């Protein structure tokens, strides 16, 4: 193996030269000159049309169901026409999508975006109240759901004035009042139809993904078609560049790649990174009803899959599974990490268990349309603590609290600039102005860049926990605790967890004379917010919680009181 790496900046100049597949040009985006990929797809409909060349290949596999690329394309076309002709969906209308990773999810995603609607994927783990808030906030006209999400909305839909229709996938034998069936829409499938011709531009709005805000209410991050399509080419570029860095000629795979997508599609990682990227490559995509390491191992063997991943806990669970040695997983070539910092030793463990594979880690946010940097192959082995390098159209800098740029090796806030950065937050100009300053996205994450340009993430500025890739804002959990009549003060912190990264813990002060019942407090919190946000441990403090001179809770002192290292 060649371990002498070519300087990536030298390669950038060569690979992005005029006339190359990765040529860079400058365009104006919202009044600002911006470097972009000249040959990126102009919009998401172009990706769907591109995928038709893989017509007879398997596209989606879910349990005993298989859908070819051509079958999928025809379903997208049929649904696109139905959205326009039956429901009157216009360009810019919001179409919500709240369900598990079913094969219908991509059909709805591609159909909505192909006709210029704005797709709004919603967290399928949310409570009915959380779903209601997002649907109200984005003004969705339609909501595609599975049965569980449809049931959650049954009693609240009358409070969502813009919501005209709820369309349920699957469970046709269990109808719900005032809920339509997806299968009825698809019964008019006509293979002779072409995609509706709606004028689309790269900077049109394509999606809204909700991400938690410091107020506890989610913010709707607006991704344009350019945001999403830029990252598709960036992902390819970063892997091509690392091949050249180590003296190898990139080779286009001769066989179809099989990708297990276990990350939720309502996250940008699952949809914008994995789903979109796999579709462009003509890959076979395999879904799971829910994540289970043993089931994943069985699927890898059965479908001869080449790639899997997700948050680091997922590969870790596969490595620790007692059935791993009993199954043939030799087809695995790539294992992807993201959403949480992996342990440095994970790279070595992955290489030992999957000798034909290369592991990769990366950094991105909802606000960067999933991707900012990638660390892969020899670069990852050499620097497993790093999240890698950016593509040349993406700029990253580290700044101090007063905005001054930090030198190499100095920790500060990570800021990102480029065509992948969101347009802003839906109906929230204040949050947009606070987060995107002079076209630089202020991530709220702390990190540093080393002398060679590799990015390292060391902490989070924002009061947020990261549990298995799910963002949990402490203030939201604290607010739920404060709503209990016996709680007069509360502080939420993270407990380190070897699989999930962090679990939620809380320290509370109760009203005098109140009985401390942690189980009852957990049930109270669970009635207000999603189950994954409920503290696994609640402790009582008999004195006021430690605060600084500004009245803010001192979280390190809270952890010390709870015995959390």
C-alpha positions, -999 to +999 in steps of 0.1 A: +000+000+000+013+034-010+014+056+022+030+086+005+001+110+000+000+136-027-009+171-014-047+174-018-045+211-028-023+202-057-048+176-067-076+200-064-060+223-090-055+194-114-089+177-109-110+209-112-093+222-143-114+235-172-129+207-192-127+181-164-157+163-149-150+183-117-147+217-133-156+246-110-173+277-121-185+308-103-222+317-102-243+342-083-264+328-055-287+352-038-265+381-048-232+364-038-205+350-062-201+313-053-179+285-066-200+256-077-195+223-096-202+231-133-214+195-140-236+189-110-271+179-116-293+210-119-321+197-098-335+165-083-357+156-112-325+153-133-313+126-109-346+106-113-343+109-151-306+098-149-315+068-128-337+054-156-306+041-174-305+014-147-340+002-157-339-035-149-316-033-119-330-038-084-335-004-068-353-009-036-354-041-015-376-043+016-383-077+032-399-098+003-406-067-019-384-057-048-387-027-070-366-022-101-354+012-112-379+013-140-408+003-117-398+030-093-395+056-121-431+048-133-444+051-097-427+085-094-442+096-127-477+084-116-475+101-083-462+133-098-492+135-120-516+127-092-501+154-070-507+180-097-540+167-112-558+153-082-545+174-054-536+207-072-501+208-058-482+237-072-445+245-073-434+256-038-462+238-020-451+218+010-457+181+011-449+163+044-436+128+047-437+110+080-431+073+081-406+045+086-381+035+059-406+019+036-402+017-003-429+043-007-407+069+011-383+074-019-412+074-044-429+102-025-396+121-021-387+120-057-422+127-070-427+157-049-393+173-056-396+164-093-427+186-097-412+215-078-430+209-045-411+212-013-407+178+005-408+180+043-395+148+059-407+146+095-392+126+124-411+093+126-402+091+163-420+123+172-451+125+193-484+137+178-478+172+192-444+175+176-458+164+143-486+189+146-462+217+153-441+210+122-471+206+099-485+238+111-452+256+109-444+246+073-480+249+061-481+215+046-510+208+022-505+170+021-490+145+046-480+111+035-477+088+066-477+052+077-505+040+099-489+048+132-483+085+122-518+087+107-532+076+140-512+103+159-527+129+136-563+118+138-572+139+167-550+169+158-555+175+121-583+199+127-558+222+143-537+223+111-556+246+088-534+241+057-535+203+058-560+191+032-552+154+029-535+126+049-525+097+026-515+065+043-491+038+030-496+001+037-522-013+061-549-010+035-570-035+054-571-011+084-587+020+070-589+052+091-616+079+089-607+108+066-574+092+056-567+082+020-548+051+008-516+055-012-524+023-030-555+039-046-533+066-061-509+041-076-537+020-090-538+043-120-502+034-129-496+042-166-463+032-181-468+054-211-467+087-191-437+110-190-426+131-161-446+163-156-427+192-171-424+218-145-397+245-148-371+240-121-340+260-113-310+250-091-318+275-064-355+266-061-365+253-027-365+214-026-369+203+010-373+214+046-357+193+073-366+201+109-337+204+133-340+212+170-334+248+181-321+263+213-356+274+221-367+238+221-389+243+190-376+227+158-363+250+130-371+242+094-338+241+074-345+249+037-324+230+012-324+241-024-319+217-054-284+231-057-276+224-020-285+188-024-271+182-059-238+200-051-231+175-023-237+145-046-208+155-067-187+165-037-191+130-023-178+115-055-150+140-057-137+133-022-135+096-028-118+101-062-093+125-048-082+101-020-075+074-047-052+098-065-037+109-032-024+074-027-013+067-063-043+047-074-065+052-105-102+054-095-120+024-108-157+024-117-172-008-102-183-033-128-210-049-106-240-032-090-232-019-055-255-030-027-262-005+000-279-011+033-296+021+045-304+018+081-302+055+090-337+070+091-346+087+058-361+116+077-324+126+085-303+142+058-278+114+062-303+088+053-319+106+024-297+134+010-264+115+015-273+078+012-305+077-008-296+103-033-260+091-037-270+055-042-296+064-067-271+083-088-248+053-087-275+028-097-270+009-065-294-016-049-308-001-018-319-023+011-342-010+038-349-025+073-381-020+093-359-011+122-322-014+130-311-047+143-274-058+140-282-095+136-307-088+109-282-065+092-256-093+091-282-116+076-291-091+049-255-084+040-250-121+034-284-127+016-282-096-007-244-097-010-242-060+001-211-039-003-218-010+021-235-003+054-231+022+082-248+050+101-240+064+135-209+046+149-231+026+173-245+006+143-211-008+130-201-013+166-232-035+173-224-055+141-188-060+153-201-072+187-228-095+173-224-132+183-235-143+148-211-122+128-186-151+124-213-174+112-222-154+081-204-145+049-199-107+049-169-107+026-187-085+001-185-055+023-163-028+008-173+003+026-185+012+061-197+047+067-198+066+100-215+099+108-239+116+132-217+110+162-179+109+169-166+073+165-140+059+189-106+060+173-101+022+178-132+015+157-112+018+124-088-010+134-117-032+145-136-026+112-105-035+092-099-067+111-136-079+108-140-067+072-105-069+056-117-060+021-134-028+033-124+008+039-140+028+067-149+065+064-161+092+088-175+126+080-189+158+092-220+176+082-252+191+095-288+195+083-277+230+075-250+217+051-273+194+034-256+164+050-220+167+038-191+190+046-160+168+050-151+131+045-122+111+060-117+078+041-092+051+033-056+057+043-064+092+055-089+077+080-065+050+092-038+077+098-062+101+115-092+083+129-100+112+152-104+136+122-136+141+102-115+147+071-111+172+043-136+194+025-142+195-013-128+225-030-162+242-034-166+240+004-147+264+026-142+258+064-127+281+089-124+282+127-133+314+145-130+328+180-160+340+199-154+375+185-152+363+149-114+363+144-101+334+124-080+309+144-046+296+133-040+259+126-045+238+157-064+264+177-099+254+189-129+276+179-163+275+163-165+256+130-179+278+102-188+265+067-194+283+034-204+269+000-233+260-023-243+232+001-252+256+029-290+260+034-309+290+021-321+297+057-348+286+082-384+285+072-403+315+085-375+323+109-354+352+097-340+358+131-325+324+134-313+326+098-295+359+105-280+346+137-267+314+121-256+325+086-234+356+088-218+370+056-226+336+039-207+317+066-228+291+085-219+292+122-223+255+132-222+259+170-196+231+170-161+235+184-132+221+165-098+229+149-080+224+116-045+209+116-016+220+096-025+198+067-061+210+065-079+181+083-109+191+104-113+178+140-146+182+160-140+184+197-172+196+214-205+214+209-212+249+218-249+245+218-266+229+248-273+197+230-269+159+235-263+134+208-279+101+214-273+075+186-273+103+160-304+120+174-300+156+185-316+162+219-316+198+233-315+199+270-338+229+272-366+209+256-363+181+282-359+206+310-391+224+299-410+191+300-397+185+336-406+221+346-442+214+335-445+189+363-461+206+393-436+192+418-404+203+399-390+238+407-356+234+390-341+210+365-309+205+346-303+179+319-269+165+310-255+136+291-243+102+304-216+086+283-228+054+266-205+031+247-230+024+220-253+054+217-226+080+225-248+097+252-279+090+272-301+116+288-299+123+326-316+149+347-311+165+382-342+180+397-351+201+428-386+194+440-411+215+460-408+210+497-429+181+509-431+165+474-423+128+471-395+119+447-407+093+422-383+091+391-405+067+373-435+090+375-413+119+363-401+098+333-437+090+324-446+127+327-418+137+303-427+108+279-462+122+277-449+155+262-419+146+240-405+117+220-394+086+239-357+089+229-355+122+247-368+109+281-340+108+308-329+073+316-318+085+350-333+113+372-317+122+405-329+146+432-310+175+446-323+190+479-307+224+474-309+250+445-290+237+415-256+253+409-256+284+388-231+310+377-233+347+383-254+351+352-280+327+365-271+299+341-269+263+353-233+251+356-235+217+338-201+204+349-211+209+385-244+191+378-225+161+364-203+162+395-233+161+418-247+131+398-213+113+399-210+115+361-174+114+349 
